[in-house]
Amino acid sequence: MALNPASSAGQATKALDRLSAYLQELDRQGIFHVPDPRLSAQAFLALLEGQIIERARLGVGPALTSEKMGHHIDACVTLFLTAHQVNRPD
């Protein structure tokens, strides 16, 4: 099955828009501190995808196992949430 780049780009934009809107709402409610929701959404998605895309692009080693993928996702979420805490410890 061939991927349609235009369709994939449209889906990625829609996901980015939805995540940006969600982060903006969390900031509005004071749940998280997200001064630039679009940039934060892009950064979060880059954190999640970066290692996976680089490994595939460079042809480095086998694909991540489910366990390693879960660990990667947990680490990305923890990093993102810590960076956007309302009252971050200094």
TORTOR-403407 format. One record per residue: residue number from 1; chain; x, y negated, z negated of N, C-alpha, C, O in turn. Coordinates in steps of 0.2 Angstrom, whole numbers, plus 5000, padded with zeros to 4 digits. Layout:
BEGIN
   n chain n_c1 n_c2 n_c3 ca_c1 ca_c2 ca_c3 c_c1 c_c2 c_c3 o_c1 o_c2 o_c3
 NUM     A    X    Y    Z     X     Y     Z    X    Y    Z    X    Y    Z
...
# end
This chain:
BEGIN
   n chain n_c1 n_c2 n_c3 ca_c1 ca_c2 ca_c3 c_c1 c_c2 c_c3 o_c1 o_c2 o_c3
   1     A 5004 5006 5000  5000  5000  5000 5004 4994 5000 5009 4993 4996
   2     A 5004 4990 5005  5007  4983  5005 5004 4978 5001 4998 4977 5001
   3     A 5009 4974 4998  5006  4969  4994 5005 4962 4998 5009 4961 5003
   4     A 5000 4959 4997  4999  4953  5000 5002 4947 4996 4999 4945 4991
   5     A 5008 4944 4999  5011  4939  4995 5006 4933 4993 5007 4930 4987
   6     A 5002 4931 4997  4997  4925  4996 4992 4927 4990 4991 4923 4986
   7     A 4990 4933 4990  4986  4936  4985 4989 4936 4979 4987 4934 4973
   8     A 4995 4939 4979  4999  4940  4973 5001 4933 4970 5000 4932 4964
   9     A 5002 4928 4974  5004  4921  4972 4998 4918 4969 4998 4915 4964
  10     A 4992 4919 4972  4986  4917  4969 4984 4919 4962 4982 4916 4958
  11     A 4985 4926 4961  4984  4929  4955 4989 4926 4950 4987 4925 4944
  12     A 4995 4925 4952  5000  4923  4947 4998 4916 4945 4999 4914 4939
  13     A 4996 4912 4949  4994  4905  4948 4988 4905 4943 4987 4901 4939
  14     A 4983 4909 4945  4977  4910  4941 4979 4912 4933 4976 4909 4929
  15     A 4983 4917 4933  4985  4919  4926 4989 4913 4922 4988 4912 4916
  16     A 4993 4910 4926  4997  4904  4923 4992 4898 4921 4993 4896 4915
  17     A 4987 4897 4925  4982  4892  4923 4978 4894 4917 4977 4890 4912
  18     A 4976 4901 4917  4972  4903  4911 4976 4903 4904 4974 4901 4899
  19     A 4983 4905 4905  4987  4905  4899 4988 4898 4897 4988 4896 4891
  20     A 4989 4893 4902  4990  4886  4900 4984 4883 4896 4985 4880 4891
  21     A 4978 4885 4899  4972  4882  4896 4971 4885 4889 4969 4881 4884
  22     A 4973 4891 4888  4972  4895  4881 4977 4891 4876 4976 4890 4871
  23     A 4984 4890 4879  4989  4887  4874 4987 4880 4873 4988 4878 4867
  24     A 4984 4876 4877  4981  4870  4876 4976 4870 4871 4976 4865 4866
  25     A 4971 4874 4871  4966  4875  4866 4969 4877 4859 4967 4874 4854
  26     A 4974 4881 4859  4977  4883  4852 4981 4877 4849 4980 4876 4843
  27     A 4984 4873 4854  4987  4866  4851 4981 4862 4849 4982 4859 4844
  28     A 4976 4861 4853  4971  4856  4851 4968 4858 4844 4966 4854 4840
  29     A 4967 4865 4843  4964  4867  4836 4969 4867 4831 4968 4868 4825
  30     A 4976 4865 4832  4981  4865  4827 4983 4872 4825 4987 4872 4820
  31     A 4982 4877 4829  4984  4884  4827 4992 4885 4829 4995 4888 4825
  32     A 4994 4882 4835  5001  4882  4837 5002 4875 4839 4998 4871 4841
  33     A 5009 4874 4839  5011  4867  4842 5014 4868 4849 5019 4871 4850
  34     A 5010 4866 4854  5012  4867  4861 5011 4861 4865 5006 4859 4868
  35     A 5016 4857 4865  5016  4850  4868 5015 4850 4875 5013 4845 4878
  36     A 5018 4855 4878  5018  4856  4886 5015 4863 4887 5019 4867 4889
  37     A 5008 4864 4887  5006  4871  4888 5008 4874 4895 5009 4880 4895
  38     A 5008 4870 4900  5010  4873  4907 5018 4876 4906 5019 4882 4908
  39     A 5022 4872 4904  5029  4874  4903 5030 4880 4898 5033 4885 4899
  40     A 5026 4880 4893  5026  4885  4888 5023 4892 4891 5026 4897 4890
  41     A 5018 4891 4895  5015  4897  4898 5021 4900 4903 5022 4906 4904
  42     A 5024 4896 4907  5029  4898  4912 5035 4901 4908 5037 4906 4910
  43     A 5037 4898 4903  5042  4901  4899 5041 4908 4896 5045 4913 4896
  44     A 5034 4909 4894  5032  4915  4891 5032 4920 4896 5035 4926 4895
  45     A 5029 4919 4902  5029  4924  4907 5036 4925 4910 5038 4931 4911
  46     A 5041 4921 4910  5048  4922  4912 5051 4926 4907 5055 4931 4909
  47     A 5050 4925 4900  5053  4930  4895 5050 4937 4896 5054 4942 4896
  48     A 5044 4938 4898  5041  4945  4899 5044 4948 4905 5046 4954 4905
  49     A 5044 4944 4910  5046  4947  4917 5053 4947 4918 5056 4951 4922
  50     A 5057 4943 4915  5064  4942  4917 5068 4948 4917 5071 4949 4923
  51     A 5069 4952 4912  5073  4958  4912 5071 4963 4917 5075 4966 4920
  52     A 5064 4964 4918  5061  4969  4922 5063 4967 4929 5065 4971 4933
  53     A 5062 4961 4931  5063  4958  4938 5071 4959 4940 5073 4961 4945
  54     A 5075 4957 4935  5082  4957  4936 5085 4964 4937 5089 4965 4941
  55     A 5082 4968 4933  5085  4975  4934 5083 4978 4940 5087 4982 4944
  56     A 5077 4977 4943  5074  4979  4949 5078 4976 4955 5080 4979 4960
  57     A 5079 4969 4954  5083  4965  4960 5090 4968 4960 5092 4968 4966
  58     A 5093 4969 4955  5100  4971  4955 5101 4978 4955 5107 4981 4956
  59     A 5096 4982 4955  5096  4989  4955 5100 4992 4950 5104 4997 4951
  60     A 5100 4989 4944  5103  4991  4938 5100 4997 4934 5094 4995 4931
  61     A 5102 5003 4934  5099  5008  4929 5092 5009 4931 5089 5007 4935
  62     A 5090 5014 4927  5083  5016  4928 5078 5011 4925 5080 5007 4922
  63     A 5071 5012 4927  5066  5008  4924 5066 5008 4917 5068 5014 4914
  64     A 5064 5003 4914  5063  5004  4906 5058 5009 4904 5053 5010 4908
  65     A 5059 5012 4899  5055  5017  4896 5049 5014 4893 5049 5008 4892
  66     A 5043 5017 4892  5038  5014  4888 5040 5011 4881 5038 5006 4879
  67     A 5044 5015 4878  5046  5013  4871 5050 5006 4872 5049 5002 4868
  68     A 5055 5006 4877  5059  5000  4878 5055 4994 4880 5056 4988 4878
  69     A 5050 4996 4884  5046  4990  4887 5042 4987 4881 5041 4981 4881
  70     A 5039 4992 4877  5035  4989  4871 5040 4985 4866 5037 4980 4864
  71     A 5046 4987 4865  5051  4983  4861 5052 4976 4864 5052 4971 4861
  72     A 5053 4976 4871  5054  4970  4874 5048 4965 4874 5049 4959 4872
  73     A 5042 4968 4875  5036  4964  4874 5035 4961 4867 5034 4955 4866
  74     A 5036 4965 4862  5036  4963  4855 5041 4958 4854 5039 4953 4850
  75     A 5047 4958 4856  5052  4953  4855 5050 4947 4858 5051 4941 4855
  76     A 5048 4947 4864  5046  4941  4868 5040 4937 4864 5040 4931 4863
  77     A 5035 4941 4862  5029  4938  4858 5032 4935 4852 5030 4929 4850
  78     A 5036 4938 4848  5039  4936  4842 5042 4929 4843 5041 4924 4839
  79     A 5047 4929 4848  5051  4923  4850 5046 4918 4852 5047 4912 4849
  80     A 5041 4919 4856  5037  4914  4858 5032 4911 4852 5032 4905 4852
  81     A 5030 4915 4848  5025  4913  4843 5029 4909 4837 5027 4904 4835
  82     A 5036 4911 4836  5040  4908  4831 5041 4901 4834 5042 4896 4830
  83     A 5043 4900 4840  5044  4894  4843 5038 4889 4843 5039 4883 4843
  84     A 5032 4891 4843  5026  4887  4843 5023 4887 4837 5017 4884 4837
  85     A 5026 4889 4831  5022  4888  4825 5021 4881 4823 5025 4876 4825
  86     A 5016 4879 4820  5014  4873  4818 5019 4870 4813 5022 4865 4813
  87     A 5021 4874 4808  5025  4872  4802 5031 4877 4802 5032 4881 4798
  88     A 5035 4876 4808  5041  4881  4808 5046 4879 4803 5047 4874 4801
  89     A 5049 4885 4800  5054  4884  4795 5060 4881 4799 5062 4883 4804
  90     A 5064 4876 4796  5070  4873  4799 5076 4877 4798 5081 4875 4800
# end
